[in-house]
Amino acid sequence: MAFRRAAKGKRGQHPASHFEHRVADRLAALQHDLHTQTYQPGPYTHFYINEPKQRKISAAPFRDRVVHHALCNIIEPYFDQRFIPDSYANRIGKGTHRAIDRLQAFSRAYAYVLRADIVKHFPSLDHAVLRDTLGQALDDPRILWLIERILASGVGVLDDEYRMVYFAGDDLFAVNRPRGLPIGNLTSQFWSNVYMNPLDWFVVRELGCSAYLRYVDDFALFSNSKRQLNRWKQRLTERLAHLRLTIHETEAQVIPVEHGIPWLGFVVYPHHRLLKRRNLVHFQQRIADRISDYAEGRISFAELDASVQGWINHVRYADTWGLREHVLGNLRIRPPKKS
C-alpha cells in the first residue's frame, strides 16, 4: 500500500519506475531492514521553487518515500482523530478550498479577524519539541525508532533557511538544537500538524475562541471584539514561544473582516473573493515557461494542458471569471518544432 501511494502519479518518472522493477524484491529487502532496525535513509536531492515565495525543497530517495507512507499509514489515523476539526492541511476531506470556505463563513459571522503565520515554519520546527509531542502519544519502541531515523536524516537540511531566535531560558548552545523538517517529505507535512496541534487546542480550549482555523502555519481567529483579539494575540505569542516559534508581528494585525483577509493565495471578503495579484503574475510566468517547453518539444500538449487546467481549477474558487477569460484568451501557443 505504501509503495502504491508513493508511486501514485509518478510511475512514468525514473525513481518510481526503477523501484517498480523487481518491486517485490525491493519491498522484501526494505521490510527486512525495518524489522532488523538496520534501515538507513538516503541523501536528499535539493532544489528551489517560487510558489509564490522561494522555498527549498528536499526530495528523499523513492525508497525512503515508501517508508514515509508506511509510517504515516500506521500513525496518521491515530493522530487525525485528535486534531481539531478546523485544521485543514494534509488531511483527508479537508484541503485548501474547504479552508477558504470556512474562513469566509467565519467572516460573515464576526466583525474582526486576527490572521497570522509562523516565521520560517518548517525550518523552525524543533526536534526535541516534536519528539516530546510524538512520544506522549506513541509507546511502540519500533515506531519511535523509525521516527528517530527519519528525523535524524533531516538534521541540518534547512539550517541555511533558519535565522536563530533565542527564547527564555536559552543559553548560547541553543543554536545547536536540531531543528527543521525537510519540505517535500510526507512525514514533514504530517508532523507539522502534530507539532501545531497543542496550539490549536490552546486557542479553542484555553482562549475559548470558537471561530478559529489553521492551514499549515497560517491561522486565523475571529471575534466581534477588537480588544479581545489583541489580548489573544499576546497570549498566542507567549504560547508559541513554548513551541520555539514566532509570528510575523507586523502582519499579524487585527482588522475588520470587510477589509479583506489574505488567505492561501486569495483575499477573502464576507461575500466575495479575489485572487492575489502575485499569484496571477506567478501563473503568467510559469505558463510562459511551459508554453516555451511545449514549443521546444520538452513536454507534451497533455502536460501543458494539465498546467492550465490545474490553475483554472484553483482560481475558480474566487470571483475570477473575467480574469480567466482575459488570461486564457491571450495565450499564444505555437506547435512544437519538427525535429
TORKOL-4160 file (C-alpha; in steps of 0.2 Angstrom, whole numbers, padded with zeros to 4 digits, m for minus):
339
<pt num="1" X="0000" Y="0000" Z="0000"/>
<pt num="2" X="0014" Y="0012" Z="0004"/>
<pt num="3" X="0023" Y="0009" Z="m0012"/>
<pt num="4" X="0006" Y="0012" Z="m0022"/>
<pt num="5" X="0003" Y="0028" Z="m0013"/>
<pt num="6" X="0021" Y="0034" Z="m0015"/>
<pt num="7" X="0021" Y="0029" Z="m0034"/>
<pt num="8" X="0004" Y="0037" Z="m0037"/>
<pt num="9" X="0005" Y="0049" Z="m0052"/>
<pt num="10" X="0024" Y="0046" Z="m0053"/>
<pt num="11" X="0025" Y="0029" Z="m0062"/>
<pt num="12" X="0032" Y="0037" Z="m0078"/>
<pt num="13" X="0046" Y="0045" Z="m0068"/>
<pt num="14" X="0063" Y="0036" Z="m0067"/>
<pt num="15" X="0064" Y="0034" Z="m0047"/>
<pt num="16" X="0047" Y="0026" Z="m0046"/>
<pt num="17" X="0049" Y="0015" Z="m0062"/>
<pt num="18" X="0066" Y="0009" Z="m0056"/>
<pt num="19" X="0059" Y="0004" Z="m0039"/>
<pt num="20" X="0044" Y="m0004" Z="m0048"/>
<pt num="21" X="0056" Y="m0015" Z="m0057"/>
<pt num="22" X="0058" Y="m0030" Z="m0046"/>
<pt num="23" X="0047" Y="m0022" Z="m0033"/>
<pt num="24" X="0043" Y="m0037" Z="m0023"/>
<pt num="25" X="0062" Y="m0040" Z="m0020"/>
<pt num="26" X="0064" Y="m0022" Z="m0016"/>
<pt num="27" X="0050" Y="m0021" Z="m0004"/>
<pt num="28" X="0055" Y="m0038" Z="0005"/>
<pt num="29" X="0073" Y="m0030" Z="0007"/>
<pt num="30" X="0065" Y="m0014" Z="0014"/>
<pt num="31" X="0054" Y="m0024" Z="0026"/>
<pt num="32" X="0069" Y="m0034" Z="0032"/>
<pt num="33" X="0079" Y="m0018" Z="0036"/>
<pt num="34" X="0064" Y="m0011" Z="0046"/>
<pt num="35" X="0062" Y="m0027" Z="0056"/>
<pt num="36" X="0080" Y="m0028" Z="0060"/>
<pt num="37" X="0082" Y="m0009" Z="0063"/>
<pt num="38" X="0096" Y="m0008" Z="0050"/>
<pt num="39" X="0086" Y="0004" Z="0039"/>
<pt num="40" X="0096" Y="0020" Z="0035"/>
<pt num="41" X="0088" Y="0034" Z="0025"/>
<pt num="42" X="0097" Y="0040" Z="0009"/>
<pt num="43" X="0103" Y="0058" Z="0005"/>
<pt num="44" X="0091" Y="0071" Z="m0001"/>
<pt num="45" X="0091" Y="0080" Z="m0018"/>
<pt num="46" X="0088" Y="0099" Z="m0016"/>
<pt num="47" X="0080" Y="0112" Z="m0027"/>
<pt num="48" X="0071" Y="0128" Z="m0026"/>
<pt num="49" X="0053" Y="0133" Z="m0031"/>
<pt num="50" X="0045" Y="0150" Z="m0031"/>
<pt num="51" X="0026" Y="0147" Z="m0027"/>
<pt num="52" X="0025" Y="0161" Z="m0023"/>
<pt num="53" X="0039" Y="0163" Z="m0010"/>
<pt num="54" X="0056" Y="0154" Z="m0013"/>
<pt num="55" X="0056" Y="0138" Z="m0004"/>
<pt num="56" X="0070" Y="0125" Z="m0003"/>
<pt num="57" X="0063" Y="0108" Z="m0007"/>
<pt num="58" X="0072" Y="0092" Z="m0001"/>
<pt num="59" X="0067" Y="0076" Z="m0011"/>
<pt num="60" X="0070" Y="0060" Z="m0002"/>
<pt num="61" X="0075" Y="0044" Z="m0012"/>
<pt num="62" X="0060" Y="0035" Z="m0018"/>
<pt num="63" X="0064" Y="0020" Z="m0007"/>
<pt num="64" X="0063" Y="0032" Z="0008"/>
<pt num="65" X="0046" Y="0039" Z="0002"/>
<pt num="66" X="0039" Y="0022" Z="0003"/>
<pt num="67" X="0044" Y="0021" Z="0021"/>
<pt num="68" X="0037" Y="0038" Z="0025"/>
<pt num="69" X="0020" Y="0032" Z="0018"/>
<pt num="70" X="0021" Y="0016" Z="0028"/>
<pt num="71" X="0024" Y="0025" Z="0044"/>
<pt num="72" X="0010" Y="0038" Z="0041"/>
<pt num="73" X="m0002" Y="0024" Z="0036"/>
<pt num="74" X="0001" Y="0017" Z="0054"/>
<pt num="75" X="0001" Y="0033" Z="0065"/>
<pt num="76" X="m0009" Y="0046" Z="0055"/>
<pt num="77" X="m0026" Y="0038" Z="0059"/>
<pt num="78" X="m0022" Y="0038" Z="0077"/>
<pt num="79" X="m0017" Y="0057" Z="0077"/>
<pt num="80" X="m0030" Y="0063" Z="0065"/>
<pt num="81" X="m0044" Y="0059" Z="0077"/>
<pt num="82" X="m0035" Y="0070" Z="0090"/>
<pt num="83" X="m0034" Y="0085" Z="0078"/>
<pt num="84" X="m0047" Y="0099" Z="0079"/>
<pt num="85" X="m0060" Y="0099" Z="0065"/>
<pt num="86" X="m0054" Y="0116" Z="0059"/>
<pt num="87" X="m0036" Y="0110" Z="0055"/>
<pt num="88" X="m0036" Y="0109" Z="0036"/>
<pt num="89" X="m0019" Y="0105" Z="0029"/>
<pt num="90" X="m0014" Y="0087" Z="0023"/>
<pt num="91" X="m0030" Y="0079" Z="0029"/>
<pt num="92" X="m0042" Y="0068" Z="0021"/>
<pt num="93" X="m0058" Y="0078" Z="0017"/>
<pt num="94" X="m0050" Y="0094" Z="0021"/>
<pt num="95" X="m0039" Y="0105" Z="0010"/>
<pt num="96" X="m0036" Y="0122" Z="0003"/>
<pt num="97" X="m0053" Y="0126" Z="m0004"/>
<pt num="98" X="m0063" Y="0120" Z="0011"/>
<pt num="99" X="m0051" Y="0131" Z="0022"/>
<pt num="100" X="m0056" Y="0146" Z="0011"/>
<pt num="101" X="m0075" Y="0141" Z="0013"/>
<pt num="102" X="m0073" Y="0140" Z="0031"/>
<pt num="103" X="m0064" Y="0157" Z="0033"/>
<pt num="104" X="m0077" Y="0166" Z="0023"/>
<pt num="105" X="m0091" Y="0158" Z="0033"/>
<pt num="106" X="m0082" Y="0165" Z="0049"/>
<pt num="107" X="m0080" Y="0182" Z="0041"/>
<pt num="108" X="m0099" Y="0183" Z="0038"/>
<pt num="109" X="m0102" Y="0179" Z="0057"/>
<pt num="110" X="m0089" Y="0190" Z="0065"/>
<pt num="111" X="m0083" Y="0208" Z="0063"/>
<pt num="112" X="m0064" Y="0206" Z="0066"/>
<pt num="113" X="m0051" Y="0194" Z="0062"/>
<pt num="114" X="m0033" Y="0191" Z="0068"/>
<pt num="115" X="m0023" Y="0182" Z="0054"/>
<pt num="116" X="m0005" Y="0176" Z="0057"/>
<pt num="117" X="0008" Y="0165" Z="0051"/>
<pt num="118" X="0024" Y="0157" Z="0058"/>
<pt num="119" X="0041" Y="0164" Z="0053"/>
<pt num="120" X="0051" Y="0151" Z="0043"/>
<pt num="121" X="0039" Y="0137" Z="0049"/>
<pt num="122" X="0047" Y="0121" Z="0043"/>
<pt num="123" X="0065" Y="0127" Z="0046"/>
<pt num="124" X="0060" Y="0132" Z="0064"/>
<pt num="125" X="0051" Y="0116" Z="0070"/>
<pt num="126" X="0062" Y="0110" Z="0084"/>
<pt num="127" X="0066" Y="0091" Z="0085"/>
<pt num="128" X="0065" Y="0090" Z="0104"/>
<pt num="129" X="0048" Y="0098" Z="0105"/>
<pt num="130" X="0042" Y="0087" Z="0091"/>
<pt num="131" X="0049" Y="0071" Z="0099"/>
<pt num="132" X="0041" Y="0075" Z="0116"/>
<pt num="133" X="0024" Y="0078" Z="0107"/>
<pt num="134" X="0025" Y="0062" Z="0097"/>
<pt num="135" X="0032" Y="0052" Z="0112"/>
<pt num="136" X="0017" Y="0057" Z="0123"/>
<pt num="137" X="0005" Y="0048" Z="0111"/>
<pt num="138" X="0016" Y="0034" Z="0105"/>
<pt num="139" X="0023" Y="0020" Z="0115"/>
<pt num="140" X="0029" Y="0007" Z="0102"/>
<pt num="141" X="0048" Y="0007" Z="0103"/>
<pt num="142" X="0049" Y="0001" Z="0084"/>
<pt num="143" X="0039" Y="0016" Z="0078"/>
<pt num="144" X="0049" Y="0028" Z="0089"/>
<pt num="145" X="0065" Y="0021" Z="0082"/>
<pt num="146" X="0059" Y="0024" Z="0064"/>
<pt num="147" X="0054" Y="0042" Z="0068"/>
<pt num="148" X="0071" Y="0045" Z="0076"/>
<pt num="149" X="0079" Y="0038" Z="0060"/>
<pt num="150" X="0069" Y="0050" Z="0048"/>
<pt num="151" X="0071" Y="0065" Z="0060"/>
<pt num="152" X="0090" Y="0062" Z="0060"/>
<pt num="153" X="0090" Y="0062" Z="0041"/>
<pt num="154" X="0084" Y="0080" Z="0041"/>
<pt num="155" X="0095" Y="0087" Z="0053"/>
<pt num="156" X="0104" Y="0102" Z="0045"/>
<pt num="157" X="0094" Y="0102" Z="0029"/>
<pt num="158" X="0086" Y="0119" Z="0032"/>
<pt num="159" X="0100" Y="0127" Z="0043"/>
<pt num="160" X="0103" Y="0140" Z="0029"/>
<pt num="161" X="0084" Y="0144" Z="0029"/>
<pt num="162" X="0084" Y="0147" Z="0048"/>
<pt num="163" X="0089" Y="0163" Z="0057"/>
<pt num="164" X="0092" Y="0160" Z="0076"/>
<pt num="165" X="0079" Y="0165" Z="0088"/>
<pt num="166" X="0083" Y="0164" Z="0107"/>
<pt num="167" X="0069" Y="0160" Z="0119"/>
<pt num="168" X="0068" Y="0162" Z="0138"/>
<pt num="169" X="0080" Y="0150" Z="0147"/>
<pt num="170" X="0091" Y="0148" Z="0132"/>
<pt num="171" X="0110" Y="0148" Z="0133"/>
<pt num="172" X="0122" Y="0150" Z="0119"/>
<pt num="173" X="0122" Y="0132" Z="0115"/>
<pt num="174" X="0103" Y="0133" Z="0110"/>
<pt num="175" X="0110" Y="0137" Z="0092"/>
<pt num="176" X="0115" Y="0119" Z="0091"/>
<pt num="177" X="0097" Y="0112" Z="0094"/>
<pt num="178" X="0092" Y="0100" Z="0080"/>
<pt num="179" X="0078" Y="0109" Z="0070"/>
<pt num="180" X="0070" Y="0109" Z="0053"/>
<pt num="181" X="0059" Y="0096" Z="0044"/>
<pt num="182" X="0063" Y="0094" Z="0025"/>
<pt num="183" X="0050" Y="0102" Z="0014"/>
<pt num="184" X="0044" Y="0088" Z="0002"/>
<pt num="185" X="0043" Y="0074" Z="0015"/>
<pt num="186" X="0026" Y="0067" Z="0018"/>
<pt num="187" X="0031" Y="0065" Z="0036"/>
<pt num="188" X="0036" Y="0083" Z="0037"/>
<pt num="189" X="0018" Y="0088" Z="0032"/>
<pt num="190" X="0010" Y="0077" Z="0044"/>
<pt num="191" X="0022" Y="0081" Z="0059"/>
<pt num="192" X="0019" Y="0099" Z="0056"/>
<pt num="193" X="0001" Y="0096" Z="0061"/>
<pt num="194" X="0006" Y="0086" Z="0076"/>
<pt num="195" X="0018" Y="0100" Z="0081"/>
<pt num="196" X="0004" Y="0113" Z="0079"/>
<pt num="197" X="m0010" Y="0103" Z="0087"/>
<pt num="198" X="m0006" Y="0109" Z="0105"/>
<pt num="199" X="m0008" Y="0127" Z="0099"/>
<pt num="200" X="m0024" Y="0123" Z="0091"/>
<pt num="201" X="m0031" Y="0116" Z="0107"/>
<pt num="202" X="m0024" Y="0131" Z="0117"/>
<pt num="203" X="m0034" Y="0143" Z="0106"/>
<pt num="204" X="m0050" Y="0133" Z="0107"/>
<pt num="205" X="m0050" Y="0127" Z="0125"/>
<pt num="206" X="m0039" Y="0140" Z="0135"/>
<pt num="207" X="m0043" Y="0156" Z="0125"/>
<pt num="208" X="m0061" Y="0150" Z="0121"/>
<pt num="209" X="m0060" Y="0155" Z="0103"/>
<pt num="210" X="m0075" Y="0146" Z="0094"/>
<pt num="211" X="m0070" Y="0153" Z="0077"/>
<pt num="212" X="m0053" Y="0148" Z="0073"/>
<pt num="213" X="m0044" Y="0138" Z="0059"/>
<pt num="214" X="m0027" Y="0134" Z="0053"/>
<pt num="215" X="m0019" Y="0128" Z="0037"/>
<pt num="216" X="m0001" Y="0123" Z="0040"/>
<pt num="217" X="0007" Y="0138" Z="0048"/>
<pt num="218" X="m0007" Y="0151" Z="0043"/>
<pt num="219" X="m0021" Y="0153" Z="0056"/>
<pt num="220" X="m0035" Y="0165" Z="0059"/>
<pt num="221" X="m0045" Y="0169" Z="0075"/>
<pt num="222" X="m0062" Y="0179" Z="0074"/>
<pt num="223" X="m0071" Y="0189" Z="0086"/>
<pt num="224" X="m0083" Y="0204" Z="0087"/>
<pt num="225" X="m0071" Y="0212" Z="0100"/>
<pt num="226" X="m0055" Y="0220" Z="0093"/>
<pt num="227" X="m0049" Y="0221" Z="0111"/>
<pt num="228" X="m0051" Y="0203" Z="0114"/>
<pt num="229" X="m0042" Y="0198" Z="0098"/>
<pt num="230" X="m0027" Y="0209" Z="0104"/>
<pt num="231" X="m0027" Y="0201" Z="0121"/>
<pt num="232" X="m0027" Y="0184" Z="0112"/>
<pt num="233" X="m0013" Y="0189" Z="0101"/>
<pt num="234" X="m0002" Y="0192" Z="0116"/>
<pt num="235" X="m0006" Y="0175" Z="0124"/>
<pt num="236" X="m0003" Y="0167" Z="0107"/>
<pt num="237" X="0014" Y="0174" Z="0106"/>
<pt num="238" X="0018" Y="0168" Z="0123"/>
<pt num="239" X="0011" Y="0150" Z="0119"/>
<pt num="240" X="0021" Y="0149" Z="0103"/>
<pt num="241" X="0037" Y="0153" Z="0112"/>
<pt num="242" X="0035" Y="0137" Z="0121"/>
<pt num="243" X="0035" Y="0129" Z="0104"/>
<pt num="244" X="0050" Y="0139" Z="0099"/>
<pt num="245" X="0040" Y="0148" Z="0086"/>
<pt num="246" X="0037" Y="0166" Z="0082"/>
<pt num="247" X="0024" Y="0175" Z="0071"/>
<pt num="248" X="0027" Y="0189" Z="0058"/>
<pt num="249" X="0022" Y="0203" Z="0070"/>
<pt num="250" X="0020" Y="0217" Z="0058"/>
<pt num="251" X="0007" Y="0206" Z="0048"/>
<pt num="252" X="m0002" Y="0199" Z="0062"/>
<pt num="253" X="m0014" Y="0214" Z="0065"/>
<pt num="254" X="m0032" Y="0214" Z="0070"/>
<pt num="255" X="m0043" Y="0220" Z="0055"/>
<pt num="256" X="m0061" Y="0222" Z="0051"/>
<pt num="257" X="m0066" Y="0207" Z="0040"/>
<pt num="258" X="m0074" Y="0219" Z="0027"/>
<pt num="259" X="m0056" Y="0225" Z="0023"/>
<pt num="260" X="m0052" Y="0208" Z="0016"/>
<pt num="261" X="m0042" Y="0193" Z="0023"/>
<pt num="262" X="m0026" Y="0187" Z="0014"/>
<pt num="263" X="m0028" Y="0168" Z="0014"/>
<pt num="264" X="m0020" Y="0155" Z="0004"/>
<pt num="265" X="m0017" Y="0165" Z="m0011"/>
<pt num="266" X="m0033" Y="0174" Z="m0011"/>
<pt num="267" X="m0041" Y="0189" Z="m0002"/>
<pt num="268" X="m0057" Y="0184" Z="0006"/>
<pt num="269" X="m0071" Y="0196" Z="0009"/>
<pt num="270" X="m0088" Y="0191" Z="0018"/>
<pt num="271" X="m0097" Y="0190" Z="0001"/>
<pt num="272" X="m0083" Y="0188" Z="m0012"/>
<pt num="273" X="m0065" Y="0183" Z="m0015"/>
<pt num="274" X="m0051" Y="0190" Z="m0026"/>
<pt num="275" X="m0035" Y="0182" Z="m0032"/>
<pt num="276" X="m0019" Y="0189" Z="m0025"/>
<pt num="277" X="m0010" Y="0199" Z="m0039"/>
<pt num="278" X="0006" Y="0190" Z="m0036"/>
<pt num="279" X="m0002" Y="0173" Z="m0039"/>
<pt num="280" X="m0008" Y="0179" Z="m0056"/>
<pt num="281" X="0010" Y="0186" Z="m0060"/>
<pt num="282" X="0017" Y="0169" Z="m0055"/>
<pt num="283" X="0005" Y="0159" Z="m0066"/>
<pt num="284" X="0008" Y="0170" Z="m0081"/>
<pt num="285" X="0027" Y="0167" Z="m0079"/>
<pt num="286" X="0025" Y="0149" Z="m0076"/>
<pt num="287" X="0013" Y="0146" Z="m0091"/>
<pt num="288" X="0025" Y="0156" Z="m0102"/>
<pt num="289" X="0039" Y="0144" Z="m0097"/>
<pt num="290" X="0028" Y="0129" Z="m0100"/>
<pt num="291" X="0022" Y="0135" Z="m0117"/>
<pt num="292" X="0041" Y="0138" Z="m0122"/>
<pt num="293" X="0044" Y="0120" Z="m0116"/>
<pt num="294" X="0030" Y="0113" Z="m0127"/>
<pt num="295" X="0036" Y="0123" Z="m0142"/>
<pt num="296" X="0053" Y="0116" Z="m0140"/>
<pt num="297" X="0046" Y="0098" Z="m0138"/>
<pt num="298" X="0052" Y="0096" Z="m0120"/>
<pt num="299" X="0034" Y="0092" Z="m0114"/>
<pt num="300" X="0018" Y="0086" Z="m0122"/>
<pt num="301" X="0002" Y="0095" Z="m0125"/>
<pt num="302" X="m0006" Y="0085" Z="m0112"/>
<pt num="303" X="0007" Y="0091" Z="m0099"/>
<pt num="304" X="0004" Y="0109" Z="m0105"/>
<pt num="305" X="m0015" Y="0107" Z="m0103"/>
<pt num="306" X="m0013" Y="0099" Z="m0086"/>
<pt num="307" X="m0004" Y="0115" Z="m0080"/>
<pt num="308" X="m0018" Y="0127" Z="m0087"/>
<pt num="309" X="m0032" Y="0116" Z="m0080"/>
<pt num="310" X="m0024" Y="0115" Z="m0063"/>
<pt num="311" X="m0023" Y="0134" Z="m0062"/>
<pt num="312" X="m0041" Y="0135" Z="m0068"/>
<pt num="313" X="m0047" Y="0123" Z="m0055"/>
<pt num="314" X="m0038" Y="0133" Z="m0042"/>
<pt num="315" X="m0044" Y="0151" Z="m0046"/>
<pt num="316" X="m0062" Y="0146" Z="m0050"/>
<pt num="317" X="m0064" Y="0147" Z="m0031"/>
<pt num="318" X="m0063" Y="0166" Z="m0032"/>
<pt num="319" X="m0073" Y="0178" Z="m0042"/>
<pt num="320" X="m0061" Y="0176" Z="m0057"/>
<pt num="321" X="m0072" Y="0173" Z="m0072"/>
<pt num="322" X="m0067" Y="0189" Z="m0082"/>
<pt num="323" X="m0049" Y="0187" Z="m0076"/>
<pt num="324" X="m0048" Y="0169" Z="m0083"/>
<pt num="325" X="m0056" Y="0174" Z="m0099"/>
<pt num="326" X="m0043" Y="0188" Z="m0101"/>
<pt num="327" X="m0028" Y="0177" Z="m0097"/>
<pt num="328" X="m0033" Y="0162" Z="m0107"/>
<pt num="329" X="m0039" Y="0172" Z="m0122"/>
<pt num="330" X="m0022" Y="0180" Z="m0123"/>
<pt num="331" X="m0012" Y="0164" Z="m0123"/>
<pt num="332" X="m0002" Y="0161" Z="m0139"/>
<pt num="333" X="0003" Y="0143" Z="m0141"/>
<pt num="334" X="0015" Y="0138" Z="m0155"/>
<pt num="335" X="0016" Y="0120" Z="m0161"/>
<pt num="336" X="0032" Y="0111" Z="m0157"/>
<pt num="337" X="0047" Y="0112" Z="m0168"/>
<pt num="338" X="0049" Y="0097" Z="m0180"/>
<pt num="339" X="0065" Y="0088" Z="m0177"/>
